[in-house]
């Protein structure tokens, strides 16, 4: 089976972990601080706060920006569960709005429409998701957010190194959050990161992730244990050095696959929007004519680890039914959930494997 993702762990990561184990400092220590500094510098922001995972990172960002009980937070339903569940755990309510057809990202027009309808001004933030590795229309999002006085959090769990008009993911909004899970473009096994340009929320975040402690056993916030470890930081530091190379390879693999799939009538390959650098966390195609499930079954039978991200939009999930927008018709999100398949393009692939993926797709589409 050609897997949809594969962490590329080399001798450098293994040596770094051994060094940490030998040091005896295996919890949160100096390497976590170094990882924060290096990641902030790479992303072009002033402050980075390491967290246990991407979910914790979103929760931390919300708390640090003052979002909580009774607030509304606009977001997309076409994303992983953690984007919206973190809003609920912060005491707020997700407000689901639709996506753009072209790039699967949140629609600025839909964001503004939700804000216009919010007569009681309960909505305090927007979480945009840079889905599959391509950033949202951040100019439009930021313009709308500033007009209505709401915060913007960039969920960049799938966008390490992605660029919008010269600025990297997590650099533009009031906060940016990242996951370092094993399937991401860079990994620390688990782990996450929260980015801020302002010192105030960054200071709050550092306290929040450590049980709300401002000094040993003195608690100013109802915080959590969202810390990460030097073991994970050691892996992350080595992966960060390789990230640009990983992303370059993903882009090359994606371009090669797009060329091979040209002319497949029921397939729409992903598009890179002008002014954006797509880092292809996922290479996600649309399958027309109701053929998605058939193609997926065929690909899996041919040894291709194709997957669907995501088959059920969050506003259709029972756990979110009580929240605003859960009963709304969000046609682009619902359509995408029925049509998308992600194909492997990770940097560990050989050209022969990409050819095999394309051949398997063509074998199916040739019958249609």
N, C-alpha and C positions, 0 to 999 in steps of 0.2 A: 504493500500500500504506500503510495506517495502521500505523505501527511500534509495537512493544510498548514501546519507550522512545525518548526523544529528549532529549539534553542541551540545556538552554536557556541558551545563552551570549549574553550581552548586551554592550552597549558598555562596561559597567563592567569586565567581565573582560578585554576586549580592551585597554582602556586600562591596566589594572593590569599585564598581561603586557608591554606596550610599555615601561612604566616600568622594569620589571625588566631587560629587554633593554638599555635605554639606560644602566642603572646599571653594567652589567658584572658584577654579582654574580648569576650565573645558577645556581650550584650551591646547596648548603644554606647559608643565611645568615640575616639578621635576620627575613625574612618567615616562614621556617619556625618560628622561635621565637614570632613573633606569632600565627601560625596555631595553634600548640599552646596558647598562653594563651587565645585566644578560644574555641577548641573546648572546652577544659576548662571554661571558665566557662559556656558554653552547656549542656554536659551535666551540670554541677553536680558536678564532681570536682576534686580538688586538682592532679592531674598528668596531662598528655597528652604522649605521645612520638610524633612523626610518623615514619612508615615508608614504604617504597617502594610498598607495596600492602597489601591486606587479608590476603593469605597470609603475608607477612612479619610483619604485626602479630600474627597468631595464634602464629607460631613464637616471636616475641619475648616475648609474654606467657607462654608455657609456660616458656621458659628463665628468665625473670625471676622466676617463682614457684618455681623449683627442680624443675621437672618434666623428667625425662630418661630415660636408659637404664634399662630394666627396669620402668619405671612403666606403669600402665594409666590410660587416660583415657576415661571414659564420654562418648559423644556419640550423636547421632542419625544414622541412615543416610540420612535424607530431607533432604538438604542438598547444597550444592555440594561438589565434590571437595576443595577447599582446607581445609575444616574438619578432615577426617580426615588428609589428606596432611601437614598441618603437624604433627600428632601424631607421625607416623612420622619426619618429618625431625628432630624433637626427640629421637628415640631411644626414644620411648615406643610403646605399642601401643593403638590404638583399640579400645574395647569398645562395640559397637553395641547400643543398646536401642531399643524401639519408641516411637512417637509417640501423641499424643492424636488421636482422629478429628476432634474439633470444630475445632481450630485448627492442626493439622499440626505442632505443637511437641512437644518431647521430653516423655515421660510421667514425672512425678515418681514414680509407683508403680513404673515400670520401672527408674528410676534406683536406687531403694531396694532393689529386688529384686536388682539386679546387685551392689550393695554388700554385701548380706546373704550372697550366694554367694561373695564374695571372702574366703575364709578366711585366705589368706596376706597380706591387706592390701596387695596390690600397686597397687590403684587409688588414685591420688593426686589426681585432679581430675575435674571434669565440665565439658565445654564444651556449654553450651546455645546453641541458635541461635534467634534471634527471627525466625522465617521469615516472609517476605512482608511484614514490617512490623508484625507484632503480637508483643508480648513474651510470653514463657513465664510459667507460674505460678511467679513468683520467690519468693513466700512459702514455698511447699512445697519448692522446690528448695533454698533457703538453709537451711531447717530440717533437711532431710535431710543436707545437706553438713556442717553444723556438728556434727550428731550423730555422723557418721562421720569427722570431721576431714579432709575433702577440700576442695581449692580449687575455686572456681567462676569460670570464664571465660565472659563473655557475648560470643558472636559476633553482633555487631550490624551486620554488613555491609549488612543490608537494613532497618535500623531507626533511621536518623538522626532523632531527635526523637520517637520512639515513647515512650509513657509507661505505667508500671504503678503504679497507686495513688499518683500524684503524683511518682514518681521516673522519670527518663529512662533509656533503655537505656544500659548501660555503667556505671551509677552504683551498682549494687547488689552485684555480685559482687566477687571479688578483683581482677579485671581485666576490661576491656571492649575489644573490638577492632572497628574499622570499616574499610570499604573506601571509597575515593573514586573508584571506577571510573566510566567514562562513563555507565553505565546507572543509577547509584544516584540516590537522591532529591536528593543534592547531589554534585557532582563536582569533582575537580581534574585530570581526564583519567585519570591513574593516582593512586596515593597511598593511604595508610592511616594509621590512628591507633590507639595503644594508650593506654588510660586506667587510672590507678591512683589510689586514695585514699591509699595508703601511699607514703612517700618511698623506702623501701629498694628495692623492685622497680622503681620508676621510674628510680632512679639506675642500677641494673643494665641496664635497657632502653636508656638513653641510650648506655651504653658498648657494649652488644651490637650495636646497629645501626651502629656506626662501627668495625668491625673489632676490637672488644674493647679499644679504646685508652682508657686512663685518662689518658694524656698523650701528646703527639706521639711516635709510634713506640715507645711502651711499652704492651704488650698483656697485660692481666690475664685476658682471656676469649678463647675461640675464637669470636670474633664474625664478623659478616658485614657487607658493604656493603649495608645496608638503608635508606640515607638517601633522603630526598626532596629536592626542589629548590625554590628561591624562585619559579621559574616556576609550579610546581604550587601552591605556597602562595598565590601571588597570585590564582590562579583560585579556590582553596578559600575564601579570606577573603571574596571577593565573593559566592560561592555561599552561604556560611554566613549572610550578611545576608538572603538570599532564601529560606532553607530553610523557615521557618514558612509563608511564602506558598505555596511549592511544595506543602507537605504539606496545607495548607488546600484547595488546588485539587484535589489527589488525592482527598481525602475527599469533596469536593463531587461530583467526577466519579463516584466509586464509589457514592455514594448515588443519584445520578441513574440510573446503569446498573442498580443493584439494583432500583429502581422499575420500570424498563422491562422487566426480565427476570422480574418476578413472574408466576407462572402458567405458566412453562415447565416442564412436568412432569418432564423428565429432568435438569433443572439444579438444583444447590444453590449458591446464592450464598454468598460468604464471610460469616462472622459476627464481629462485634466483641464480645469477652467483656467482661462488666461489670468496671469498674475499670481497663480498658486503653484506650489511645488508639491505634488502628490507623492507620498512616500509608500503607498501601497501596502499598508498593514494588511489589507485584504484586496484582492483583485476580484471585484464583484460585478458579475454580468447580470443582465436582465434576460429572461427567457420568455418569449411571446407565446401567444396562442394556447395558454394553459398547459404548456409542456414542461414546466419547471420540475415537478415531482418525478415525471418520467425520466428526464435527463439526469436528475440527481441519482435516482436508483441505478440507472445505466452506468454512470461514472463510478459509483461505488463498486459496482460489480466488475468494473474494468480495473480496479485497484487504484482509483483516484480518490483521495480523501477530501472530496468536495463537501462543503457544508453550507447551511443556510443561516445567515446572520441578518435578520431575526424573523422567525416564522410567525410570531404573534405580537403585534404592536402592544405596547404597555397599556394603552387606554382600553384594550380589550381583555386585559388580564383581570381575573376576579378580585385580586387583592387591591386594585386601584379603583374599583367601581364607585366608591363613595366620593371620589375627588372630581373637581371641575374638568369638563371635557371628556370624561370617561364614556359618556353616551353620545358624544359628537361624532359626526361623520368626518373622518380625516382621510379622504380618498387616496392621496398620494402615499401615505404611510401604509394604508391597507393594501394598495396595489403592489407596492414594493415588497411587502411581506409575502405575497403570493408569487412573485416573479424572480427574486434574486437567488443566485448561487455564487458562492465564493470558491475560486479555484486556487490551488497552491502556486505561489510565486516567491516563496521564502528564499533567502540567499544561499541556502544549502543545496538548492536544486542544480542539476546538470541540464545542459541544453537538450540532451536526449530525453530527459524526463519531461521537460516542457513540451517537447514534440509529442511525447506519448499522451500528455493531457489534451493537446489540440486534436490529435488523431481520434481520441476517444469521443470528444465533443462532435467532431465531424462525422464519425461513424453513426452517431444518433441523428444528427441534423440531416444527414444525407438521406435518411429514410422518410423525412418529412417534406 
